[in-house]
Amino acid sequence: MEPRPRQLILRLLLGAGGTPLAARDAVRACALFGIPANGVRVALARLAAAGLVAPVGRGAYRLGRSAATLAADVGAWRDTGARTREWRGDWIAVHVGALGRSDRPALRARGRALGLLGLRELDRGLHLRPDNLAGGVAAVRERLIRLGLERDAAVFRAGGFDAARERRARSLWDGKALGRGYRATRERLERWLAGSARLDLQAAARQSFVLGDAAIRQLVFDPLLPAPLADEQARADFVDAVIRFDAAGQAIWKDFLADTGATRRAADARAVVRTAVEARR
């Protein structure tokens, strides 16, 4: 799926690790996906008005305060291995049945927070996940509230379910599908890396963004289930592949954004010379 300008700009800033993004670089990046310069300027203005980006000096932007919390949470995907602990069979429960359902922004924030923490609805208003995240229920409660869950929500440890509910709880996630997803995405990333040297810089930048963004999104929204609910080794292999792919993608985008017209013309000239030399052999 082609990114919209707002999404692309935010993804670039998330991946920049605090480095400001020049407006001209945003225009060049968006042009890879057929987004006109005017659309980029409109997107930057709207993002700034929403507090999602903030101007830095002349013609550059960084993430704004409204995006900082989510950015920090999303950016933690590289530390996936350190975010889990052994599961002893208990659950973390969140009960939202007493909370309002008419405030649409609050509902969206609630749903996003629950989704990012991998919680699923067992009974009406009662959401669960295995208690295998580092820091336990206290850390999960703090993270949920930071991501937008209302403070009135009840977040607690649960266990001792009857056999039927325990079975339903364990079936809230499709562990086999998660495992297939880990393996399929890892193989896709590794195939691309193996053939990426044959691509020109623009194609490499475009493709690495699309593939890397989808893989990181898959990881960010992964429920981080313990065994036996999911294949932990397949997930670890997947995370390793995403880290390697992200490093390669960051290098490609650094080269792309540093690639001026003069640099491209020189590269084209070198390519012509190489072709002529190879033809004489």
C-alpha positions as CSV (number, residue, x, y, z in Angstrom):
1,M,0.0,0.0,0.0
2,E,1.4,3.4,-1.0
3,P,1.9,5.7,2.0
4,R,0.1,9.0,2.3
5,P,2.3,12.1,2.8
6,R,1.4,12.4,6.6
7,Q,2.3,8.8,7.2
8,L,5.5,9.0,5.2
9,I,6.7,12.1,7.0
10,L,6.0,10.7,10.4
11,R,7.7,7.4,9.5
12,L,10.8,9.2,8.3
13,L,10.9,11.2,11.6
14,L,10.4,8.1,13.7
15,G,13.3,6.4,11.9
16,A,15.5,9.5,12.1
17,G,16.2,9.0,15.8
18,G,15.7,12.7,16.7
19,T,17.5,14.1,13.7
20,P,15.4,16.9,12.1
21,L,13.9,16.3,8.7
22,A,14.4,19.1,6.1
23,A,11.3,20.1,4.1
24,R,13.3,19.6,0.9
25,D,14.1,16.0,1.9
26,A,10.5,15.4,2.7
27,V,9.6,16.6,-0.8
28,R,12.2,14.3,-2.3
29,A,11.1,11.3,-0.3
30,C,7.4,11.8,-1.1
31,A,8.2,12.3,-4.8
32,L,9.4,8.6,-4.8
33,F,5.7,7.7,-4.2
34,G,4.2,10.1,-6.7
35,I,3.3,12.7,-4.0
36,P,3.5,16.3,-5.3
37,A,5.4,19.0,-3.5
38,N,2.2,20.9,-2.7
39,G,0.8,17.8,-1.0
40,V,3.9,17.6,1.2
41,R,3.6,21.2,2.2
42,V,0.0,20.8,3.1
43,A,0.8,17.6,5.1
44,L,3.5,19.4,7.0
45,A,1.2,22.3,7.8
46,R,-1.5,20.0,9.1
47,L,0.9,17.9,11.1
48,A,2.3,21.1,12.7
49,A,-1.2,22.3,13.5
50,A,-1.9,19.0,15.2
51,G,1.3,19.2,17.3
52,L,2.7,16.1,15.6
53,V,5.6,17.9,14.1
54,A,7.4,21.1,15.2
55,P,9.6,23.4,13.1
56,V,13.3,23.5,13.9
57,G,15.0,26.5,12.5
58,R,14.3,27.3,8.9
59,G,12.7,24.6,6.7
60,A,13.2,21.6,9.0
61,Y,10.9,19.6,11.4
62,R,11.1,17.2,14.3
63,L,8.5,15.2,16.0
64,G,6.1,17.3,18.1
65,R,5.0,16.8,21.7
66,S,1.7,15.1,20.6
67,A,3.7,12.4,18.8
68,A,6.5,12.0,21.4
69,T,4.8,9.4,23.6
70,L,3.7,7.2,20.8
71,A,7.1,7.6,19.0
72,A,8.9,6.4,22.1
73,D,6.6,3.4,22.4
74,V,6.8,2.5,18.7
75,G,10.6,3.0,18.8
76,A,11.0,0.3,21.4
77,W,10.5,-2.5,18.9
78,R,14.2,-3.1,18.7
79,D,14.2,-4.1,22.4
80,T,11.5,-6.8,22.0
81,G,13.6,-9.5,23.6
82,A,14.0,-7.5,26.8
83,R,10.3,-6.7,27.0
84,T,9.2,-10.2,28.0
85,R,9.6,-12.6,30.9
86,E,8.6,-16.2,31.7
87,W,4.9,-16.8,31.7
88,R,3.5,-18.6,34.8
89,G,-0.1,-18.9,33.6
90,D,-1.6,-15.7,35.0
91,W,-3.2,-13.0,32.9
92,I,-3.2,-9.2,32.8
93,A,-6.8,-8.0,32.6
94,V,-8.2,-4.6,31.7
95,H,-11.9,-3.9,32.4
96,V,-13.4,-1.0,30.5
97,G,-17.1,-1.8,30.8
98,A,-17.8,1.2,33.1
99,L,-16.1,3.7,30.8
100,G,-18.0,5.9,28.3
101,R,-18.5,4.9,24.7
102,S,-19.6,8.3,23.2
103,D,-16.3,10.1,23.0
104,R,-14.8,9.0,19.7
105,P,-11.2,10.3,20.3
106,A,-11.2,8.6,23.6
107,L,-12.4,5.3,22.1
108,R,-9.7,5.5,19.4
109,A,-7.0,6.1,22.0
110,R,-8.3,3.3,24.1
111,G,-8.4,0.9,21.2
112,R,-4.9,1.8,20.1
113,A,-3.5,1.4,23.6
114,L,-5.1,-2.0,24.0
115,G,-4.0,-3.1,20.6
116,L,-0.4,-2.0,21.1
117,L,-0.3,-4.1,24.3
118,G,-1.8,-7.2,22.6
119,L,-4.9,-7.3,24.7
120,R,-8.0,-9.1,23.3
121,E,-11.6,-9.0,24.6
122,L,-12.6,-12.2,26.5
123,D,-16.0,-11.0,27.7
124,R,-17.8,-7.7,27.1
125,G,-15.5,-5.0,28.4
126,L,-12.9,-7.4,29.7
127,H,-9.6,-7.6,27.8
128,L,-6.8,-10.0,28.5
129,R,-3.2,-10.8,27.6
130,P,-0.7,-13.2,29.2
131,D,1.2,-11.8,32.2
132,N,4.6,-12.2,30.5
133,L,5.6,-8.6,29.9
134,A,8.6,-7.2,31.8
135,G,7.5,-5.2,34.8
136,G,4.2,-7.0,35.2
137,V,0.8,-5.4,35.7
138,A,2.3,-2.1,37.1
139,A,4.4,-1.5,34.0
140,V,1.5,-2.5,31.7
141,R,-0.9,-0.1,33.5
142,E,1.6,2.8,33.2
143,R,2.2,2.1,29.5
144,L,-1.6,1.8,28.7
145,I,-2.3,5.1,30.4
146,R,0.6,6.8,28.7
147,L,-0.8,5.6,25.3
148,G,-4.2,7.0,26.0
149,L,-6.2,4.5,28.1
150,E,-8.4,6.3,30.7
151,R,-7.1,6.3,34.2
152,D,-10.4,5.0,35.5
153,A,-9.9,1.7,33.7
154,A,-9.3,-1.3,36.0
155,V,-6.0,-3.0,35.2
156,F,-5.1,-6.0,37.3
157,R,-3.7,-9.5,37.4
158,A,-6.2,-12.3,36.8
159,G,-6.1,-16.1,37.1
160,G,-8.0,-19.1,38.3
161,F,-10.5,-19.1,35.4
162,D,-12.8,-22.0,35.0
163,A,-11.7,-24.5,32.3
164,A,-14.0,-23.1,29.6
165,R,-12.8,-19.5,30.1
166,E,-9.2,-20.6,30.2
167,R,-9.6,-22.3,26.9
168,R,-11.3,-19.3,25.4
169,A,-8.6,-17.0,26.7
170,R,-5.9,-19.1,25.1
171,S,-7.7,-19.1,21.8
172,L,-8.0,-15.3,21.6
173,W,-4.9,-15.3,19.4
174,D,-4.0,-17.5,16.4
175,G,-0.5,-18.5,17.4
176,K,0.0,-20.6,14.3
177,A,-0.9,-17.7,12.1
178,L,1.6,-15.5,14.0
179,G,4.3,-18.1,13.4
180,R,3.6,-18.2,9.7
181,G,3.7,-14.4,9.6
182,Y,7.1,-14.4,11.4
183,R,8.6,-16.8,8.9
184,A,7.0,-15.3,5.8
185,T,8.1,-11.8,6.6
186,R,11.6,-12.9,7.6
187,E,12.1,-14.8,4.3
188,R,10.7,-11.8,2.3
189,L,13.2,-9.4,4.0
190,E,16.1,-11.8,3.5
191,R,15.3,-12.3,-0.2
192,W,15.2,-8.6,-0.7
193,L,18.5,-8.0,1.1
194,A,20.2,-10.7,-1.0
195,G,19.1,-9.0,-4.3
196,S,19.2,-5.3,-3.2
197,A,22.7,-4.6,-4.7
198,R,21.2,-4.9,-8.2
199,L,18.7,-2.0,-7.6
200,D,19.3,1.6,-8.4
201,L,19.2,4.0,-5.4
202,Q,15.7,5.3,-5.9
203,A,14.2,1.8,-6.3
204,A,16.1,0.6,-3.3
205,A,14.9,3.5,-1.2
206,R,11.3,3.1,-2.2
207,Q,11.2,-0.7,-1.8
208,S,13.1,-0.7,1.5
209,F,10.7,1.8,2.9
210,V,7.6,-0.1,1.9
211,L,8.9,-3.5,3.1
212,G,10.6,-2.2,6.3
213,D,7.5,-0.1,7.3
214,A,5.2,-3.1,7.0
215,A,7.6,-5.4,8.9
216,I,8.1,-2.9,11.8
217,R,4.3,-2.3,12.0
218,Q,3.9,-6.1,12.2
219,L,6.4,-6.2,15.1
220,V,5.0,-3.1,16.9
221,F,1.5,-4.7,17.0
222,D,2.7,-8.2,17.8
223,P,1.2,-9.4,21.1
224,L,4.5,-10.9,22.2
225,L,2.8,-14.1,23.3
226,P,4.7,-16.7,25.4
227,A,5.1,-20.3,24.5
228,P,3.0,-22.4,24.1
229,L,0.7,-19.7,22.7
230,A,3.2,-18.7,20.0
231,D,6.6,-19.7,18.5
232,E,9.1,-17.6,20.5
233,Q,12.1,-18.8,18.4
234,A,10.4,-17.9,15.1
235,R,9.6,-14.4,16.6
236,A,13.3,-14.0,17.7
237,D,14.5,-14.9,14.2
238,F,11.9,-12.4,12.7
239,V,13.1,-9.6,15.0
240,D,16.7,-10.3,14.1
241,A,15.8,-10.0,10.4
242,V,13.9,-6.8,10.9
243,I,16.9,-5.2,12.8
244,R,19.2,-6.2,9.9
245,F,16.8,-4.9,7.3
246,D,16.3,-1.7,9.1
247,A,20.0,-1.0,9.3
248,A,20.3,-1.6,5.6
249,G,17.3,0.6,4.9
250,Q,18.6,3.4,7.1
251,A,21.9,3.3,5.1
252,I,20.1,3.4,1.8
253,W,17.9,6.4,2.8
254,K,21.0,8.2,4.1
255,D,22.6,7.8,0.7
256,F,19.3,8.7,-1.1
257,L,18.8,12.0,0.9
258,A,22.5,12.9,0.4
259,D,22.3,12.2,-3.3
260,T,22.2,15.6,-5.1
261,G,21.7,16.0,-8.8
262,A,25.4,16.4,-9.4
263,T,26.0,13.1,-7.5
264,R,23.4,11.3,-9.6
265,R,24.9,12.7,-12.8
266,A,28.4,11.5,-11.8
267,A,27.0,8.1,-10.9
268,D,25.3,7.9,-14.3
269,A,28.5,8.9,-16.0
270,R,30.4,6.1,-14.1
271,A,27.7,3.6,-15.1
272,V,28.2,4.6,-18.8
273,V,31.9,4.2,-18.5
274,R,31.5,0.7,-16.8
275,T,29.1,-0.4,-19.6
276,A,31.5,0.8,-22.3
277,V,34.5,-1.0,-20.6
278,E,32.5,-4.2,-20.2
279,A,31.4,-4.0,-23.8
280,R,35.0,-3.9,-25.0
281,R,36.0,-7.0,-23.0
